[in-house]
């Protein structure tokens, strides 16, 4: 049974990563080679993900997660929906990807 106006759209994505945009603004980037990129952009570049529609991993910036860590960013994934990771500013992006289960070591 489907409700009027609601439809399901197939996607190639198997994992969703939600990153708090408000935390990212507070730390002012802090990730990537020169420390000037947001965590979302740094993860996309480090993992070499294709365009959003074709990517197996969807990385999105969300509204506030109400955790508000100091000098860190709140992150959650569809692989661990019961956990919110607190990623300190200047953490190597590859370490973040491994911790989130996005890549093997």
SULTA-V920477 format. One record per residue. N is the residue number from 0. RES is the residue in one small letter. BURIAL is I if it has 9 or more other C-alpha atoms within 8 Angstrom, else O. Layout:
N & RES & BURIAL
N & RES & BURIAL
//
This chain:
0 & x & O
1 & x & O
2 & x & O
3 & x & O
4 & x & O
5 & x & O
6 & x & O
7 & x & O
8 & x & O
9 & x & O
10 & x & O
11 & x & O
12 & x & I
13 & x & O
14 & x & I
15 & x & I
16 & x & I
17 & x & I
18 & x & I
19 & x & I
20 & x & I
21 & x & O
22 & x & I
23 & x & I
24 & x & O
25 & x & O
26 & x & I
27 & x & O
28 & x & I
29 & x & I
30 & x & I
31 & x & I
32 & x & O
33 & x & O
34 & x & I
35 & x & I
36 & x & I
37 & x & I
38 & x & I
39 & x & I
40 & x & O
41 & x & I
42 & x & I
43 & x & I
44 & x & O
45 & x & O
46 & x & O
47 & x & O
48 & x & I
49 & x & O
50 & x & O
51 & x & O
52 & x & O
53 & x & O
54 & x & I
55 & x & O
56 & x & I
57 & x & I
58 & x & I
59 & x & I
60 & x & I
61 & x & I
62 & x & O
63 & x & I
64 & x & O
65 & x & O
66 & x & O
67 & x & I
68 & x & I
69 & x & O
70 & x & O
71 & x & I
72 & x & I
73 & x & I
74 & x & I
75 & x & I
76 & x & I
77 & x & O
78 & x & O
79 & x & O
80 & x & O
81 & x & O
82 & x & O
83 & x & I
84 & x & O
85 & x & I
86 & x & I
87 & x & O
88 & x & I
89 & x & O
90 & x & I
91 & x & O
92 & x & I
93 & x & O
94 & x & O
95 & x & I
96 & x & I
97 & x & I
98 & x & O
99 & x & O
100 & x & O
101 & x & O
102 & x & O
103 & x & O
104 & x & O
//
